[in-house]
Amino acid sequence: MASPTSSAQSADTPAGGIEHRSNDSLAARSDLTAVEQSDSYITDVALGAAIRTRRQALGVRQHALASIVEIDERVFSRIERGERPVRATELPEIATALGTTADQLMRVARAITRYRVTEPEDARRSAPPENAPPRPRTWDELHADGASQEDLLADRLGMKSALRHYQSEQANKAKIDEAQAQAEQIVEDAAAKAERLDAEAAAERDRIQADFDRALEVIRSRDPRIPKLQTFGQIAEEAARTIEYARTRRQTDRDRLEELTAEQATPATIATTRAMADSWDGIEQISESFRDFVQGIDPLSPVAERDLLRFLLDRLAEEVKGSDRVRRQLVSATIRNFEEAVRAAF
């Protein structure tokens, strides 16, 4: 037959297999020696305190940890207060979530149990001799000297190494927070710089568009200082003048393209400038081919005007099919300019 003592021990042991002792059980077993109590038992309060201390050291909120281990928050709160035992299936999950092991939590809980059980017993059994050194200072006295409650607890439980580990974790957390703040500042600075570059790119786009509009207007209307074209020589001269103008503008746009690339301008600005430079290439090619065609035609031929106009219309059809919008507009305006010159000559 089991003794009453063993029956009480079985009743206090949770179903999961971890041997705890509630506060009431601790009071009922006051006849045990301090060694027996500290080595054989871990109170629910001590294990809950070990879990709570580890969680607070990591800066994890109670509801967050409860969600991770899939335990109701109210039940988890009772576990930390020692009002509800920790089951064997729950302890490894809690330890893993806290970045430690179940054995480590048990060791800390055992140390807390030993501290809470043996200190009152030792104080009762052994009165200090007359020549004993001054009593240890209380928490309030230590706190006045700048000590922390963790320092006092660590000194009494021999847990200074664990405390240093926690303090190291806190220092690392502070470094991580500082690095995160620096990263956020870098992101803010980058966003401000991007906003400034976007504004500059918008201004550059407006400038390029204004240049494009002026160039297109010059090509469409022609310079009023140029006399009205009436001969083949004047038509060829107009083509040569257009060639030189296209070369000058192409070089200007290419130089501008290099500057934008070096300044790391926006892709849209670079693409627009490159399209402008390529368009002047097309104008130069059309002008050269038209000049050569004009020089090869007999001015007195009755079909000279028809051949010139057909040549221009064929080139216009080619540009409409295969070129991009910018080049198509500029080259089409140049071809129509030549068409007007031919009609004026005849």
CYANA upper distance limits for C-alpha pairs under 8 A (distance plus 0.5 A):
  2 ALA  CA      6 SER  CA      6.63
  2 ALA  CA      7 SER  CA      6.92
  3 SER  CA      7 SER  CA      6.75
  4 PRO  CA      8 ALA  CA      6.59
  5 THR  CA      9 GLN  CA      6.77
  6 SER  CA     10 SER  CA      6.71
  7 SER  CA     11 ALA  CA      6.70
  8 ALA  CA     12 ASP  CA      6.77
  9 GLN  CA     13 THR  CA      6.88
 12 ASP  CA     19 GLU  CA      8.07
 12 ASP  CA     20 HIS  CA      7.25
 12 ASP  CA     21 ARG  CA      6.46
 12 ASP  CA     22 SER  CA      7.72
 12 ASP  CA     25 SER  CA      7.91
 13 THR  CA     17 GLY  CA      7.35
 13 THR  CA     18 ILE  CA      7.18
 13 THR  CA     19 GLU  CA      5.43
 13 THR  CA     20 HIS  CA      6.38
 13 THR  CA     21 ARG  CA      7.76
 14 PRO  CA     18 ILE  CA      6.77
 14 PRO  CA     19 GLU  CA      7.18
 14 PRO  CA     20 HIS  CA      7.71
 14 PRO  CA     85 PRO  CA      7.35
 14 PRO  CA     86 VAL  CA      8.42
 14 PRO  CA     87 ARG  CA      7.29
 15 ALA  CA     87 ARG  CA      7.68
 16 GLY  CA     87 ARG  CA      5.39
 16 GLY  CA     88 ALA  CA      4.96
 16 GLY  CA     89 THR  CA      7.30
 17 GLY  CA     87 ARG  CA      7.98
 17 GLY  CA     88 ALA  CA      6.53
 18 ILE  CA     86 VAL  CA      8.36
 18 ILE  CA     87 ARG  CA      7.45
 18 ILE  CA     88 ALA  CA      6.42
 19 GLU  CA     41 TYR  CA      7.05
 19 GLU  CA     42 ILE  CA      7.32
 20 HIS  CA     41 TYR  CA      6.37
 20 HIS  CA     42 ILE  CA      5.31
 20 HIS  CA     43 THR  CA      5.46
 20 HIS  CA     44 ASP  CA      6.33
 20 HIS  CA     85 PRO  CA      7.82
 21 ARG  CA     25 SER  CA      6.36
 21 ARG  CA     26 LEU  CA      6.91
 21 ARG  CA     41 TYR  CA      6.80
 21 ARG  CA     42 ILE  CA      6.48
 21 ARG  CA     43 THR  CA      4.87
 21 ARG  CA     44 ASP  CA      6.62
 22 SER  CA     26 LEU  CA      6.76
 22 SER  CA     43 THR  CA      6.02
 22 SER  CA     44 ASP  CA      6.19
 22 SER  CA     45 VAL  CA      7.84
 22 SER  CA     82 GLY  CA      8.27
 23 ASN  CA     27 ALA  CA      6.91
 23 ASN  CA     43 THR  CA      7.54
 23 ASN  CA     44 ASP  CA      8.29
 23 ASN  CA     45 VAL  CA      8.05
 24 ASP  CA     28 ALA  CA      6.78
 25 SER  CA     29 ARG  CA      6.69
 26 LEU  CA     30 SER  CA      6.96
 26 LEU  CA     43 THR  CA      8.47
 32 LEU  CA     36 GLU  CA      6.76
 32 LEU  CA     37 GLN  CA      6.90
 33 THR  CA     37 GLN  CA      6.81
 34 ALA  CA     38 SER  CA      6.57
 34 ALA  CA    114 ARG  CA      8.02
 34 ALA  CA    117 VAL  CA      6.95
 34 ALA  CA    118 THR  CA      5.64
 34 ALA  CA    121 GLU  CA      7.62
 35 VAL  CA     39 ASP  CA      6.46
 35 VAL  CA    118 THR  CA      8.39
 36 GLU  CA     40 SER  CA      6.33
 36 GLU  CA     41 TYR  CA      8.42
 37 GLN  CA     41 TYR  CA      6.08
 37 GLN  CA    114 ARG  CA      7.81
 37 GLN  CA    117 VAL  CA      7.74
 38 SER  CA     42 ILE  CA      7.80
 38 SER  CA    110 ARG  CA      7.03
 38 SER  CA    111 ALA  CA      8.12
 38 SER  CA    113 THR  CA      6.56
 38 SER  CA    114 ARG  CA      4.91
 38 SER  CA    117 VAL  CA      7.53
 38 SER  CA    118 THR  CA      8.14
 39 ASP  CA    110 ARG  CA      7.90
 39 ASP  CA    114 ARG  CA      8.19
 41 TYR  CA    110 ARG  CA      7.80
 41 TYR  CA    113 THR  CA      8.18
 42 ILE  CA     46 ALA  CA      7.09
 42 ILE  CA     47 LEU  CA      7.39
 42 ILE  CA    106 MET  CA      8.23
 42 ILE  CA    109 ALA  CA      6.83
 42 ILE  CA    110 ARG  CA      5.90
 42 ILE  CA    113 THR  CA      6.42
 43 THR  CA     47 LEU  CA      6.87
 43 THR  CA     82 GLY  CA      8.24
 43 THR  CA    109 ALA  CA      8.13
 43 THR  CA    113 THR  CA      6.79
 44 ASP  CA     48 GLY  CA      6.49
 44 ASP  CA     79 ILE  CA      8.08
 44 ASP  CA     82 GLY  CA      5.04
 44 ASP  CA     83 GLU  CA      7.56
 44 ASP  CA     84 ARG  CA      7.54
 44 ASP  CA     85 PRO  CA      6.12
 44 ASP  CA     86 VAL  CA      8.03
 45 VAL  CA     49 ALA  CA      6.51
 45 VAL  CA     80 GLU  CA      7.71
 45 VAL  CA     81 ARG  CA      6.52
 45 VAL  CA     82 GLY  CA      4.24
 45 VAL  CA     83 GLU  CA      7.74
 46 ALA  CA     50 ALA  CA      6.65
 46 ALA  CA     82 GLY  CA      7.66
 46 ALA  CA    109 ALA  CA      5.32
 46 ALA  CA    110 ARG  CA      7.70
 46 ALA  CA    112 ILE  CA      6.11
 46 ALA  CA    113 THR  CA      6.15
 47 LEU  CA     51 ILE  CA      6.79
 47 LEU  CA     80 GLU  CA      8.08
 47 LEU  CA     82 GLY  CA      7.77
 47 LEU  CA    105 LEU  CA      7.68
 47 LEU  CA    106 MET  CA      7.35
 47 LEU  CA    108 VAL  CA      8.22
 47 LEU  CA    109 ALA  CA      5.14
 47 LEU  CA    110 ARG  CA      8.29
 48 GLY  CA     52 ARG  CA      6.59
 48 GLY  CA     79 ILE  CA      6.05
 48 GLY  CA     80 GLU  CA      4.34
 48 GLY  CA     81 ARG  CA      6.31
 48 GLY  CA     82 GLY  CA      5.75
 48 GLY  CA    109 ALA  CA      8.37
 49 ALA  CA     53 THR  CA      6.41
 49 ALA  CA     80 GLU  CA      6.44
 49 ALA  CA     81 ARG  CA      7.56
 49 ALA  CA     82 GLY  CA      8.10
 49 ALA  CA    109 ALA  CA      7.76
 50 ALA  CA     54 ARG  CA      6.68
 50 ALA  CA    105 LEU  CA      6.67
 50 ALA  CA    108 VAL  CA      6.47
 50 ALA  CA    109 ALA  CA      5.94
 50 ALA  CA    112 ILE  CA      8.37
 51 ILE  CA     55 ARG  CA      6.62
 51 ILE  CA     80 GLU  CA      7.10
 51 ILE  CA    105 LEU  CA      7.43
 52 ARG  CA     56 GLN  CA      6.58
 52 ARG  CA     80 GLU  CA      6.35
 53 THR  CA     57 ALA  CA      6.57
 54 ARG  CA     58 LEU  CA      6.88
 54 ARG  CA     98 LEU  CA      7.42
 55 ARG  CA     59 GLY  CA      6.82
 55 ARG  CA     60 VAL  CA      5.95
 55 ARG  CA     61 ARG  CA      7.87
 55 ARG  CA     62 GLN  CA      8.14
 55 ARG  CA     65 LEU  CA      8.49
 55 ARG  CA     98 LEU  CA      6.98
 56 GLN  CA     60 VAL  CA      6.53
 56 GLN  CA     61 ARG  CA      7.98
 57 ALA  CA    166 TYR  CA      6.62
 57 ALA  CA    169 GLU  CA      8.50
 57 ALA  CA    170 GLN  CA      7.82
 58 LEU  CA     98 LEU  CA      8.15
 58 LEU  CA    166 TYR  CA      8.25
 58 LEU  CA    169 GLU  CA      7.91
 58 LEU  CA    170 GLN  CA      7.91
 60 VAL  CA     64 ALA  CA      7.28
 60 VAL  CA     65 LEU  CA      7.23
 61 ARG  CA     65 LEU  CA      6.92
 62 GLN  CA     66 ALA  CA      6.65
 62 GLN  CA     73 GLU  CA      7.91
 62 GLN  CA     76 PHE  CA      8.31
 62 GLN  CA     77 SER  CA      8.01
 63 HIS  CA     67 SER  CA      6.61
 63 HIS  CA     73 GLU  CA      6.14
 64 ALA  CA     68 ILE  CA      6.83
 65 LEU  CA     69 VAL  CA      6.87
 65 LEU  CA     94 ILE  CA      8.39
 65 LEU  CA     97 ALA  CA      7.68
 66 ALA  CA     70 GLU  CA      6.33
 66 ALA  CA     71 ILE  CA      5.60
 66 ALA  CA     72 ASP  CA      6.83
 66 ALA  CA     73 GLU  CA      6.00
 66 ALA  CA     76 PHE  CA      6.66
 67 SER  CA     71 ILE  CA      6.83
 67 SER  CA     72 ASP  CA      7.91
 67 SER  CA     73 GLU  CA      7.94
 68 ILE  CA     97 ALA  CA      7.55
 69 VAL  CA     90 GLU  CA      8.19
 69 VAL  CA     93 GLU  CA      6.54
 69 VAL  CA     94 ILE  CA      6.64
 69 VAL  CA     97 ALA  CA      7.64
 71 ILE  CA     75 VAL  CA      7.28
 71 ILE  CA     76 PHE  CA      6.77
 72 ASP  CA     76 PHE  CA      6.61
 73 GLU  CA     77 SER  CA      6.60
 74 ARG  CA     78 ARG  CA      6.89
 75 VAL  CA     79 ILE  CA      6.82
 75 VAL  CA     84 ARG  CA      7.99
 76 PHE  CA     80 GLU  CA      6.87
 77 SER  CA     81 ARG  CA      6.85
 78 ARG  CA     82 GLY  CA      6.63
 78 ARG  CA     83 GLU  CA      5.47
 78 ARG  CA     84 ARG  CA      6.00
 79 ILE  CA     83 GLU  CA      6.32
 79 ILE  CA     84 ARG  CA      5.31
 79 ILE  CA     85 PRO  CA      6.71
 79 ILE  CA     86 VAL  CA      7.08
 86 VAL  CA     90 GLU  CA      6.86
 86 VAL  CA     91 LEU  CA      6.79
 87 ARG  CA     91 LEU  CA      6.83
 88 ALA  CA     92 PRO  CA      7.91
 89 THR  CA     93 GLU  CA      7.78
 90 GLU  CA     94 ILE  CA      6.71
 91 LEU  CA     95 ALA  CA      6.57
 91 LEU  CA    102 ALA  CA      6.58
 92 PRO  CA     96 THR  CA      6.53
 92 PRO  CA    101 THR  CA      7.23
 92 PRO  CA    102 ALA  CA      5.79
 93 GLU  CA     97 ALA  CA      6.67
 94 ILE  CA     98 LEU  CA      6.75
 94 ILE  CA    102 ALA  CA      8.50
 95 ALA  CA     99 GLY  CA      6.77
 95 ALA  CA    100 THR  CA      5.64
 95 ALA  CA    101 THR  CA      5.47
 95 ALA  CA    102 ALA  CA      5.82
 95 ALA  CA    105 LEU  CA      7.56
 96 THR  CA    100 THR  CA      6.14
 96 THR  CA    101 THR  CA      6.69
 96 THR  CA    102 ALA  CA      8.40
100 THR  CA    104 GLN  CA      7.19
100 THR  CA    105 LEU  CA      8.07
101 THR  CA    105 LEU  CA      7.01
102 ALA  CA    106 MET  CA      6.64
103 ASP  CA    107 ARG  CA      6.62
104 GLN  CA    108 VAL  CA      6.82
105 LEU  CA    109 ALA  CA      6.59
106 MET  CA    110 ARG  CA      6.41
107 ARG  CA    111 ALA  CA      6.68
108 VAL  CA    112 ILE  CA      6.76
109 ALA  CA    113 THR  CA      6.58
110 ARG  CA    114 ARG  CA      6.55
111 ALA  CA    115 TYR  CA      6.65
111 ALA  CA    157 LEU  CA      6.60
112 ILE  CA    116 ARG  CA      6.68
112 ILE  CA    157 LEU  CA      7.64
113 THR  CA    117 VAL  CA      6.49
114 ARG  CA    118 THR  CA      6.25
115 TYR  CA    119 GLU  CA      6.42
115 TYR  CA    156 ARG  CA      8.04
115 TYR  CA    157 LEU  CA      7.19
116 ARG  CA    120 PRO  CA      7.86
117 VAL  CA    121 GLU  CA      7.40
118 THR  CA    122 ASP  CA      6.39
119 GLU  CA    123 ALA  CA      6.58
120 PRO  CA    124 ARG  CA      6.71
121 GLU  CA    125 ARG  CA      6.69
122 ASP  CA    126 SER  CA      6.45
123 ALA  CA    127 ALA  CA      7.13
128 PRO  CA    132 ALA  CA      6.49
137 ARG  CA    141 GLU  CA      6.29
137 ARG  CA    142 LEU  CA      6.88
138 THR  CA    142 LEU  CA      6.76
139 TRP  CA    143 HIS  CA      6.38
139 TRP  CA    149 GLN  CA      7.40
139 TRP  CA    152 LEU  CA      7.63
140 ASP  CA    144 ALA  CA      6.74
141 GLU  CA    145 ASP  CA      7.30
142 LEU  CA    146 GLY  CA      7.16
142 LEU  CA    147 ALA  CA      5.82
142 LEU  CA    148 SER  CA      7.97
142 LEU  CA    152 LEU  CA      8.31
143 HIS  CA    147 ALA  CA      5.36
143 HIS  CA    148 SER  CA      6.53
143 HIS  CA    149 GLN  CA      7.91
147 ALA  CA    151 ASP  CA      6.86
147 ALA  CA    152 LEU  CA      7.97
148 SER  CA    152 LEU  CA      7.12
149 GLN  CA    153 LEU  CA      6.75
150 GLU  CA    154 ALA  CA      6.38
150 GLU  CA    163 LEU  CA      7.80
151 ASP  CA    155 ASP  CA      6.52
151 ASP  CA    160 LYS  CA      8.08
151 ASP  CA    163 LEU  CA      8.17
152 LEU  CA    156 ARG  CA      6.89
153 LEU  CA    157 LEU  CA      6.61
153 LEU  CA    159 MET  CA      8.26
154 ALA  CA    158 GLY  CA      6.09
154 ALA  CA    159 MET  CA      4.95
154 ALA  CA    160 LYS  CA      5.57
154 ALA  CA    163 LEU  CA      7.14
155 ASP  CA    159 MET  CA      7.12
155 ASP  CA    160 LYS  CA      6.91
159 MET  CA    163 LEU  CA      6.67
160 LYS  CA    164 ARG  CA      6.54
161 SER  CA    165 HIS  CA      6.73
162 ALA  CA    166 TYR  CA      6.80
163 LEU  CA    167 GLN  CA      6.57
164 ARG  CA    168 SER  CA      6.47
165 HIS  CA    169 GLU  CA      6.73
166 TYR  CA    170 GLN  CA      6.73
167 GLN  CA    171 ALA  CA      6.67
168 SER  CA    172 ASN  CA      6.63
169 GLU  CA    173 LYS  CA      6.57
170 GLN  CA    174 ALA  CA      6.70
171 ALA  CA    175 LYS  CA      6.80
172 ASN  CA    176 ILE  CA      6.64
173 LYS  CA    177 ASP  CA      6.63
174 ALA  CA    178 GLU  CA      6.66
175 LYS  CA    179 ALA  CA      6.59
176 ILE  CA    180 GLN  CA      6.53
177 ASP  CA    181 ALA  CA      6.65
178 GLU  CA    182 GLN  CA      6.73
179 ALA  CA    183 ALA  CA      6.60
180 GLN  CA    184 GLU  CA      6.63
181 ALA  CA    185 GLN  CA      6.72
182 GLN  CA    186 ILE  CA      6.70
183 ALA  CA    187 VAL  CA      6.73
184 GLU  CA    188 GLU  CA      6.72
185 GLN  CA    189 ASP  CA      6.64
186 ILE  CA    190 ALA  CA      6.55
187 VAL  CA    191 ALA  CA      6.58
188 GLU  CA    192 ALA  CA      6.72
189 ASP  CA    193 LYS  CA      6.64
190 ALA  CA    194 ALA  CA      6.51
191 ALA  CA    195 GLU  CA      6.63
192 ALA  CA    196 ARG  CA      6.74
193 LYS  CA    197 LEU  CA      6.61
194 ALA  CA    198 ASP  CA      6.54
195 GLU  CA    199 ALA  CA      6.81
196 ARG  CA    200 GLU  CA      6.80
197 LEU  CA    201 ALA  CA      6.46
197 LEU  CA    265 ALA  CA      7.99
197 LEU  CA    266 THR  CA      8.33
198 ASP  CA    202 ALA  CA      6.57
198 ASP  CA    266 THR  CA      7.99
199 ALA  CA    203 ALA  CA      6.81
200 GLU  CA    204 GLU  CA      6.64
201 ALA  CA    205 ARG  CA      6.55
201 ALA  CA    265 ALA  CA      7.25
201 ALA  CA    266 THR  CA      6.91
201 ALA  CA    269 THR  CA      7.03
202 ALA  CA    206 ASP  CA      6.75
203 ALA  CA    207 ARG  CA      6.76
204 GLU  CA    208 ILE  CA      6.64
204 GLU  CA    269 THR  CA      7.73
205 ARG  CA    209 GLN  CA      6.51
205 ARG  CA    269 THR  CA      6.65
206 ASP  CA    210 ALA  CA      6.62
207 ARG  CA    211 ASP  CA      6.74
208 ILE  CA    212 PHE  CA      6.54
208 ILE  CA    273 THR  CA      8.00
209 GLN  CA    213 ASP  CA      6.58
210 ALA  CA    214 ARG  CA      6.71
211 ASP  CA    215 ALA  CA      6.60
212 PHE  CA    216 LEU  CA      6.52
213 ASP  CA    217 GLU  CA      6.57
214 ARG  CA    218 VAL  CA      6.73
215 ALA  CA    219 ILE  CA      6.76
216 LEU  CA    220 ARG  CA      6.59
216 LEU  CA    330 LEU  CA      6.86
216 LEU  CA    333 ALA  CA      7.71
217 GLU  CA    221 SER  CA      6.46
217 GLU  CA    222 ARG  CA      8.27
218 VAL  CA    222 ARG  CA      5.62
218 VAL  CA    223 ASP  CA      6.80
219 ILE  CA    223 ASP  CA      8.48
219 ILE  CA    330 LEU  CA      8.36
219 ILE  CA    333 ALA  CA      6.74
219 ILE  CA    334 THR  CA      6.48
219 ILE  CA    337 ASN  CA      7.33
220 ARG  CA    333 ALA  CA      6.07
220 ARG  CA    334 THR  CA      7.52
220 ARG  CA    336 ARG  CA      8.09
220 ARG  CA    337 ASN  CA      6.58
221 SER  CA    337 ASN  CA      8.21
222 ARG  CA    226 ILE  CA      8.14
222 ARG  CA    337 ASN  CA      7.96
228 LYS  CA    341 ALA  CA      8.28
228 LYS  CA    344 ALA  CA      7.85
229 LEU  CA    234 GLN  CA      5.98
229 LEU  CA    235 ILE  CA      6.73
229 LEU  CA    341 ALA  CA      6.18
229 LEU  CA    342 VAL  CA      8.25
229 LEU  CA    344 ALA  CA      6.67
229 LEU  CA    345 ALA  CA      6.16
230 GLN  CA    234 GLN  CA      7.10
230 GLN  CA    235 ILE  CA      8.08
230 GLN  CA    341 ALA  CA      8.06
230 GLN  CA    342 VAL  CA      8.36
230 GLN  CA    344 ALA  CA      6.35
230 GLN  CA    345 ALA  CA      4.06
230 GLN  CA    346 PHE  CA      7.30
231 THR  CA    235 ILE  CA      6.88
231 THR  CA    345 ALA  CA      5.80
231 THR  CA    346 PHE  CA      8.41
232 PHE  CA    236 ALA  CA      6.70
232 PHE  CA    294 VAL  CA      7.46
232 PHE  CA    295 GLN  CA      8.41
232 PHE  CA    299 PRO  CA      7.06
232 PHE  CA    345 ALA  CA      7.71
233 GLY  CA    237 GLU  CA      6.54
234 GLN  CA    238 GLU  CA      6.56
235 ILE  CA    239 ALA  CA      6.83
235 ILE  CA    291 ARG  CA      8.36
235 ILE  CA    294 VAL  CA      8.12
235 ILE  CA    338 PHE  CA      8.13
235 ILE  CA    341 ALA  CA      6.94
235 ILE  CA    342 VAL  CA      7.48
235 ILE  CA    345 ALA  CA      8.33
236 ALA  CA    240 ALA  CA      6.74
236 ALA  CA    290 PHE  CA      8.48
236 ALA  CA    291 ARG  CA      5.66
236 ALA  CA    294 VAL  CA      6.88
236 ALA  CA    295 GLN  CA      7.62
237 GLU  CA    241 ARG  CA      6.62
238 GLU  CA    242 THR  CA      6.69
239 ALA  CA    243 ILE  CA      6.74
239 ALA  CA    287 SER  CA      5.79
239 ALA  CA    288 GLU  CA      7.53
239 ALA  CA    290 PHE  CA      7.53
239 ALA  CA    291 ARG  CA      6.09
239 ALA  CA    338 PHE  CA      8.19
240 ALA  CA    244 GLU  CA      6.91
240 ALA  CA    287 SER  CA      7.62
240 ALA  CA    288 GLU  CA      7.86
240 ALA  CA    291 ARG  CA      7.49
241 ARG  CA    245 TYR  CA      6.77
242 THR  CA    246 ALA  CA      6.55
242 THR  CA    283 ILE  CA      8.42
242 THR  CA    284 GLU  CA      7.84
242 THR  CA    287 SER  CA      7.12
243 ILE  CA    247 ARG  CA      6.73
243 ILE  CA    283 ILE  CA      7.82
243 ILE  CA    284 GLU  CA      5.47
243 ILE  CA    287 SER  CA      6.36
243 ILE  CA    288 GLU  CA      7.30
244 GLU  CA    248 THR  CA      6.74
244 GLU  CA    284 GLU  CA      8.48
245 TYR  CA    249 ARG  CA      6.73
246 ALA  CA    250 ARG  CA      6.45
246 ALA  CA    280 TRP  CA      5.64
246 ALA  CA    281 ASP  CA      7.67
246 ALA  CA    283 ILE  CA      6.86
246 ALA  CA    284 GLU  CA      6.19
247 ARG  CA    251 GLN  CA      6.71
247 ARG  CA    280 TRP  CA      7.44
247 ARG  CA    281 ASP  CA      8.05
247 ARG  CA    284 GLU  CA      7.38
248 THR  CA    252 THR  CA      6.78
249 ARG  CA    253 ASP  CA      6.63
249 ARG  CA    277 ALA  CA      8.03
249 ARG  CA    280 TRP  CA      7.32
250 ARG  CA    254 ARG  CA      6.61
250 ARG  CA    276 MET  CA      8.11
250 ARG  CA    277 ALA  CA      5.36
250 ARG  CA    278 ASP  CA      8.00
250 ARG  CA    280 TRP  CA      5.84
250 ARG  CA    281 ASP  CA      7.37
251 GLN  CA    255 ASP  CA      6.66
251 GLN  CA    277 ALA  CA      8.08
252 THR  CA    256 ARG  CA      6.72
253 ASP  CA    257 LEU  CA      6.51
253 ASP  CA    273 THR  CA      6.88
253 ASP  CA    274 ARG  CA      7.94
253 ASP  CA    276 MET  CA      7.35
253 ASP  CA    277 ALA  CA      5.86
254 ARG  CA    258 GLU  CA      6.85
254 ARG  CA    273 THR  CA      8.30
254 ARG  CA    274 ARG  CA      7.79
254 ARG  CA    277 ALA  CA      6.59
255 ASP  CA    259 GLU  CA      6.95
256 ARG  CA    260 LEU  CA      6.73
256 ARG  CA    273 THR  CA      8.02
257 LEU  CA    261 THR  CA      6.65
257 LEU  CA    270 ILE  CA      6.89
257 LEU  CA    273 THR  CA      6.52
257 LEU  CA    274 ARG  CA      7.05
258 GLU  CA    262 ALA  CA      6.67
259 GLU  CA    263 GLU  CA      6.63
260 LEU  CA    264 GLN  CA      6.54
260 LEU  CA    265 ALA  CA      5.73
260 LEU  CA    269 THR  CA      8.40
260 LEU  CA    270 ILE  CA      6.97
261 THR  CA    265 ALA  CA      6.66
261 THR  CA    270 ILE  CA      7.52
265 ALA  CA    269 THR  CA      7.09
265 ALA  CA    270 ILE  CA      7.17
266 THR  CA    270 ILE  CA      6.95
267 PRO  CA    271 ALA  CA      6.47
268 ALA  CA    272 THR  CA      6.65
269 THR  CA    273 THR  CA      6.76
270 ILE  CA    274 ARG  CA      6.62
271 ALA  CA    275 ALA  CA      6.62
272 THR  CA    276 MET  CA      6.82
273 THR  CA    277 ALA  CA      6.87
274 ARG  CA    278 ASP  CA      6.68
275 ALA  CA    279 SER  CA      6.55
275 ALA  CA    326 VAL  CA      7.05
275 ALA  CA    327 ARG  CA      7.56
276 MET  CA    280 TRP  CA      7.00
276 MET  CA    326 VAL  CA      7.26
276 MET  CA    327 ARG  CA      7.64
277 ALA  CA    281 ASP  CA      7.17
278 ASP  CA    282 GLY  CA      7.07
278 ASP  CA    327 ARG  CA      7.66
279 SER  CA    283 ILE  CA      6.86
279 SER  CA    326 VAL  CA      7.22
279 SER  CA    327 ARG  CA      4.79
279 SER  CA    328 ARG  CA      8.33
279 SER  CA    330 LEU  CA      7.20
279 SER  CA    331 VAL  CA      7.65
280 TRP  CA    284 GLU  CA      6.65
280 TRP  CA    327 ARG  CA      8.18
280 TRP  CA    330 LEU  CA      8.41
281 ASP  CA    285 GLN  CA      6.78
282 GLY  CA    286 ILE  CA      6.67
282 GLY  CA    327 ARG  CA      7.57
282 GLY  CA    331 VAL  CA      7.08
283 ILE  CA    287 SER  CA      6.52
283 ILE  CA    330 LEU  CA      7.79
283 ILE  CA    331 VAL  CA      5.88
283 ILE  CA    334 THR  CA      7.43
284 GLU  CA    288 GLU  CA      6.59
285 GLN  CA    289 SER  CA      6.70
286 ILE  CA    290 PHE  CA      6.55
286 ILE  CA    315 ARG  CA      8.13
286 ILE  CA    331 VAL  CA      8.18
286 ILE  CA    335 ILE  CA      8.33
287 SER  CA    291 ARG  CA      6.51
288 GLU  CA    292 ASP  CA      6.71
289 SER  CA    293 PHE  CA      6.61
290 PHE  CA    294 VAL  CA      6.60
290 PHE  CA    311 PHE  CA      8.39
290 PHE  CA    312 LEU  CA      8.24
291 ARG  CA    295 GLN  CA      6.76
292 ASP  CA    296 GLY  CA      6.87
293 PHE  CA    297 ILE  CA      7.13
293 PHE  CA    308 LEU  CA      8.33
294 VAL  CA    308 LEU  CA      7.79
297 ILE  CA    301 SER  CA      8.26
297 ILE  CA    304 ALA  CA      7.13
298 ASP  CA    304 ALA  CA      7.32
299 PRO  CA    304 ALA  CA      6.86
300 LEU  CA    304 ALA  CA      7.83
303 VAL  CA    307 ASP  CA      6.57
304 ALA  CA    308 LEU  CA      6.68
305 GLU  CA    309 LEU  CA      6.64
305 GLU  CA    342 VAL  CA      7.34
305 GLU  CA    343 ARG  CA      8.02
305 GLU  CA    346 PHE  CA      7.51
306 ARG  CA    310 ARG  CA      6.53
307 ASP  CA    311 PHE  CA      6.60
308 LEU  CA    312 LEU  CA      6.85
308 LEU  CA    342 VAL  CA      7.81
309 LEU  CA    313 LEU  CA      6.61
309 LEU  CA    339 GLU  CA      6.90
309 LEU  CA    342 VAL  CA      7.92
310 ARG  CA    314 ASP  CA      6.60
311 PHE  CA    315 ARG  CA      6.85
312 LEU  CA    316 LEU  CA      6.60
312 LEU  CA    335 ILE  CA      6.68
312 LEU  CA    336 ARG  CA      8.48
312 LEU  CA    338 PHE  CA      8.25
312 LEU  CA    339 GLU  CA      7.38
313 LEU  CA    317 ALA  CA      6.66
314 ASP  CA    318 GLU  CA      6.86
315 ARG  CA    319 GLU  CA      6.85
315 ARG  CA    335 ILE  CA      8.30
316 LEU  CA    320 VAL  CA      6.73
316 LEU  CA    331 VAL  CA      8.36
316 LEU  CA    332 SER  CA      6.59
316 LEU  CA    335 ILE  CA      7.16
317 ALA  CA    321 LYS  CA      6.91
318 GLU  CA    322 GLY  CA      6.90
319 GLU  CA    323 SER  CA      6.00
319 GLU  CA    328 ARG  CA      6.36
319 GLU  CA    331 VAL  CA      7.79
319 GLU  CA    332 SER  CA      7.78
320 VAL  CA    328 ARG  CA      6.61
320 VAL  CA    332 SER  CA      8.39
323 SER  CA    327 ARG  CA      6.70
323 SER  CA    328 ARG  CA      6.19
324 ASP  CA    328 ARG  CA      6.35
325 ARG  CA    329 GLN  CA      6.67
326 VAL  CA    330 LEU  CA      6.88
327 ARG  CA    331 VAL  CA      6.35
328 ARG  CA    332 SER  CA      6.22
329 GLN  CA    333 ALA  CA      6.61
330 LEU  CA    334 THR  CA      6.84
331 VAL  CA    335 ILE  CA      6.71
332 SER  CA    336 ARG  CA      6.71
333 ALA  CA    337 ASN  CA      6.61
334 THR  CA    338 PHE  CA      6.88
335 ILE  CA    339 GLU  CA      6.67
336 ARG  CA    340 GLU  CA      6.70
337 ASN  CA    341 ALA  CA      6.88
338 PHE  CA    342 VAL  CA      6.72
339 GLU  CA    343 ARG  CA      6.80
340 GLU  CA    344 ALA  CA      6.54
341 ALA  CA    345 ALA  CA      6.66
342 VAL  CA    346 PHE  CA      6.99
